[in-house]
Amino acid sequence: QMQREGMKPNLVTFISVLQACSHAGLIDEGLRYFKSMSQDHGITPILEHYNCIVDLLGRAGKLMEAMAFVKNMPFQPTDIVWTALLGACRV
């Protein structure tokens, strides 16, 4: 809807969208939006966007994918990344 009205998404817009996808369990959509940031909008994801994807995958129970994502991030994992990953673990 934003794009139809001529508004361009920014870094904060994508954080909100990725968080919404994570909480709604929309894994494929969240991953698509993450890729769309750079491919379609020329926005380089920052650490907060990577945190959202770790949370998205973790909430979906895709812990191995989340861990692989963390290992391939262009940033050093922070406490927030590890908390999101550990928070998804269930005993």
N, C-alpha and C positions, 0 to 999 in steps of 0.2 A: 504494500500500500504506500509506503514511504517513497519508493522509487516511482510509482505511478504518479505521485504528486510532485515529482521533480526533486525530492530531497535525496541527498547522498548519505549513505551510512558512514559512520566513522568508527574509531577504535572503541568508544564507549557503547555505541549501538551494538556492535558485534559481541561485546562482553555480555550485554543484556540478553541478546538472542541465544548465545551459547548456554548461559545459565538457565534460561527458560527451557531449552531443549533438554538439558541435563535433568532438571526437576520433573519434566513431563515424560522422560524416558524416550525421547525422540533421537535415537542414536544416529541413524542414517542422515537425518536432517541436520543434526549438529555437525557431523563430519563434513557434510556438503557445504554448510555455511562457512566452516573453518577454511576449507579449500577455496571457496569463493572469494574470501577476503583478498587473497593475493592474486588469484587468477582473474577475477572479474572486476575487482575494485582497486587493485594496486595498493592494498593496505598490508603492510608487513605485520604479522601477528607478534604481539609482545608476550611477555611471561604470563600475564593474566589470562590471555586467550588459551595458552597451553594448559594452565591450571584448570580452566573450564573443561577442556577435553579430557584431562585425567579424571576429573570428577564425573563427567559424562560416562566414560567407559567403566569407571569403578562402580557407579550406581547401577549400571546395567549388568554387573557381575562379570565383566570382561577384564579380569585382573591381569591376565597375561598380556592382553593387548595394551592395557594401560601401562604396564611395566615396560613393554617394548617402546611405547610412545615416550615415556620418561627417558629411556636410554638414548633415544634419537633426538631429543629436544636440543635446539641450538643454545640452550642456557643450562647452567648448573641447576639441578633441582633445589628448590627452597623448602623450608619447613611446611609451607602451605601445600606444595605438591605432595610431599610425603604424608601429610595429614589427610589429604583427600584420598590418597591411595590406601593408607592404613584404615581409614574410616570405612572403606568399602569391604574390608576383610570381615568375614564372619567365621566364628568358631563352631 
